[in-house]
Amino acid sequence: MSKKLAVVILNWNGRNWLEKFLPSVVHFSSEADIYVIDNLSTDDSIEYLNTQFPTVHIIKNDKNYGFAGGYNVGLKDIQAEYYCLLNSDVEVTENWLPPVLDIFAKNSEIAAIQPKISSFNNKRDFEFAGAGGGLIDNLGYPYCRGRIFDDVEEDKGQYDDETEIFWASGCCFFVRSKDFWNQHGFDERFFAHQEEIDLCWRFINTGKKIYYTGKSTVYHVGGGTLNKQSAQKTYLNIRNNLSMMLKNLPFPKLIWLIFFRLCLDGIAGIYFGLKNGFPHLWAVVRAHFGFYAQLPETWKRRQKNQKNGFYQSKWLIFKHFLGNK
C-alpha cells in the first residue's frame, strides 16, 4: 500500500551523489515511499540502484528534461498525497519528515513547505539554496532568510521558527500533489533554476500559502549540477526570473518593473563580465534574447489573478550594495 508521502529524487549521471546521500534518505524516511526519477543517465546509476537499493522505486524518463520537465514527466507515475522533491546532493536527518507532515495536516491552505537547509560542507552555516526560507524583494530578486546574494549567515538558531515565506527551495521541496497538478506542475520551459519560485508565486496568487519549518533540517552540498560560477546558471537565472515576473506581476507594476530590471541586468552583465569573464556578460545578453523569444508563450501563461504586494518585500538590492543590510 502506498504511503501518503513520496520522497522523489531526480537523477542525471549522479551515481556518486546517490552513493553518498541515498543511505541517509532510506534510513530516516520510514514515513515515505522513495523514488528516483532518472533523466536518461549515461552512467551506472540505474545498475547501482537495482543492486544496492532494491526497495527504491525507479522511474526512467526517455530523455534529459532538466529539473522542471524531469519532475513533471516522472511525477505522473507517482501516486501520493504529498511529494518531497529532493536533490541528490542532500543529506537528511533523523525525524526530518514528521514536522513537515504535521504542518500539512493542520492547514489545508499550505501548498508547499521547506525545511531548514544548512551547508553540508560547513554545517554551522546556512546553505545558499534555501537557507531559512525564501523571500523576494521589490525588484523581483529572490533571497533567503540567512542568505542575501552570496552572503550566508551562521546558524545560531535565529531561524528555528515555523513561519510563512514566499518560496520554498527546490533542493528540498515539499508540495501537495493536488496543488502541484492544479498548477500543471513546474514551467518546463525554465529547464532549471527559479521554477520552484515561479510555482510558489502561482500558489500565492491563487490564495495558497508557503511555509518554512526550522524543526526539520537537511544538509545540502550545492552546485551538484551547475556551480555558482557557471555562465549557464547566470543565463537561466536571468531569463527565468524575467519570465516569472511577466507571468505573475500585476499591472501597472509589471511594465515599469520589467523595464527597470532589463536596465539593471545590463549593469549586472558588465559587472559579471569584469568579475567572472566575458561568458557571463554574454550570458546576460543571451538571457534577454531568450526572454524575448519566450515572451508570447509566457504572456499566454500569465496568472488570471495577481497579488499587489510581495511577502516581506524590501528594496534589498540597493540596501545590500549600499552596505545597509
C-alpha positions, 0 to 999 in steps of 0.5 A, spaced: 500 500 500 502 506 498 504 511 503 501 518 503 508 521 502 513 520 496 520 522 497 522 523 489 529 524 487 531 526 480 537 523 477 542 525 471 549 521 471 549 522 479 551 515 481 556 518 486 551 523 489 546 517 490 552 513 493 553 518 498 546 521 500 541 515 498 543 511 505 541 517 509 534 518 505 532 510 506 534 510 513 530 516 516 524 516 511 520 510 514 514 515 513 515 515 505 515 511 499 522 513 495 523 514 488 528 516 483 526 519 477 532 518 472 533 523 466 536 518 461 543 517 465 549 515 461 552 512 467 551 506 472 546 509 476 540 505 474 545 498 475 547 501 482 540 502 484 537 495 482 543 492 486 544 496 492 537 499 493 532 494 491 526 497 495 527 504 491 522 505 486 525 507 479 522 511 474 526 512 467 524 518 463 526 517 455 530 523 455 534 529 459 528 534 461 532 538 466 529 539 473 522 542 471 520 537 465 524 531 469 519 532 475 513 533 471 514 527 466 516 522 472 511 525 477 505 522 473 507 515 475 507 517 482 501 516 486 501 520 493 498 525 497 504 529 498 511 529 494 518 531 497 522 533 491 529 532 493 536 533 490 541 528 490 546 532 493 542 532 500 543 529 506 537 528 511 536 527 518 533 523 523 525 525 524 526 530 518 519 528 515 514 528 521 514 536 522 513 537 515 507 532 515 504 535 521 504 542 518 500 539 512 495 536 516 493 542 520 492 547 514 489 545 508 491 552 505 499 550 505 501 548 498 508 547 499 513 547 505 521 547 506 525 545 511 531 548 514 537 547 509 544 548 512 551 547 508 553 540 508 560 542 507 560 547 513 554 545 517 554 551 522 552 555 516 546 556 512 546 553 505 545 558 499 539 554 496 534 555 501 537 557 507 531 559 512 526 560 507 525 564 501 523 571 500 523 576 494 524 583 494 521 589 490 525 588 484 523 581 483 530 578 486 529 572 490 533 571 497 533 567 503 532 568 510 540 567 512 542 568 505 542 575 501 546 574 494 552 570 496 552 572 503 550 566 508 549 567 515 551 562 521 546 558 524 545 560 531 538 558 531 535 565 529 531 561 524 528 555 528 521 558 527 515 555 523 513 561 519 510 563 512 515 565 506 514 566 499 518 560 496 520 554 498 527 551 495 527 546 490 533 542 493 528 540 498 521 541 496 515 539 499 508 540 495 501 537 495 500 533 489 493 536 488 496 543 488 502 541 484 497 538 478 492 544 479 498 548 477 500 543 471 506 542 475 513 546 474 514 551 467 518 546 463 520 551 459 525 554 465 529 547 464 532 549 471 533 554 476 527 559 479 521 554 477 520 552 484 519 560 485 515 561 479 510 555 482 510 558 489 508 565 486 502 561 482 500 558 489 500 565 492 496 568 487 491 563 487 490 564 495 495 558 497 500 559 502 508 557 503 511 555 509 518 554 512 519 549 518 526 550 522 524 543 526 526 539 520 533 540 517 537 537 511 544 538 509 545 540 502 552 540 498 550 545 492 552 546 485 551 538 484 549 540 477 551 547 475 556 551 480 555 558 482 560 560 477 557 557 471 555 562 465 549 557 464 546 558 471 547 566 470 543 565 463 537 561 466 537 565 472 536 571 468 531 569 463 527 565 468 526 570 473 524 575 467 519 570 465 516 569 472 515 576 473 511 577 466 507 571 468 505 573 475 506 581 476 500 585 476 499 591 472 501 597 472 507 594 476 509 589 471 511 594 465 515 599 469 518 593 473 520 589 467 523 595 464 527 597 470 530 590 471 532 589 463 536 596 465 539 593 471 541 586 468 545 590 463 549 593 469 549 586 472 552 583 465 558 588 465 559 587 472 559 579 471 563 580 465 569 584 469 568 579 475 567 572 472 569 573 464 566 575 458 561 568 458 557 571 463 556 578 460 554 574 454 550 570 458 546 576 460 545 578 453 543 571 451 538 571 457 534 577 454 534 574 447 531 568 450 526 572 454 524 575 448 523 569 444 519 566 450 515 572 451 508 570 447 508 563 450 509 566 457 504 572 456 499 566 454 501 563 461 500 569 465 496 568 472 488 570 471 489 573 478 495 577 481 497 579 488 499 587 489 504 586 494 510 581 495 511 577 502 516 581 506 518 585 500 524 590 501 528 594 496 534 589 498 538 590 492 540 597 493 540 596 501 545 590 500 550 594 495 549 600 499 552 596 505 545 597 509 543 590 510 
